């Protein structure tokens, strides 16, 4: 089993239908940092604010520009560790895109 770690701003994200990776944005501190980076929570899922496009969406042929559609928080947050009353985001969390992709944390 791989290591589970807390996610901070700048973590690399990947979508199963995206053509490139993206970086997690956490522009506003939740009051907790790790090595000087804002710690993320499961509610850091807003498109354009936290999750940026993955260049092209491979759902269609030919691929079209990626515009994620996310309607829910990240799944599998740390239930016993809260950051401002929100579950901390872990590297094994995922969030579905309504266009069919699954967004996961690839690396720190």
WOHUPE-V407753 format. One record per residue. SS is DSSP state (H for helix, E for strand, - for the rest). Layout:
ss->(SS & SS)
This chain:
ss->(- & - & - & - & - & E & - & E & - & - & - & E & E & E & E & - & - & E & - & - & - & E & E & - & - & - & - & - & - & - & - & - & E & E & - & - & E & E & E & - & E & - & - & - & - & - & E & - & - & - & E & - & - & - & - & E & E & - & - & - & - & - & - & E & E & - & - & - & - & - & - & - & - & - & E & - & - & E & E & E & E & E & E & - & - & E & E & E & - & E & - & - & - & E & E & E & - & - & - & - & - & E & E & E & E & E & E & -)
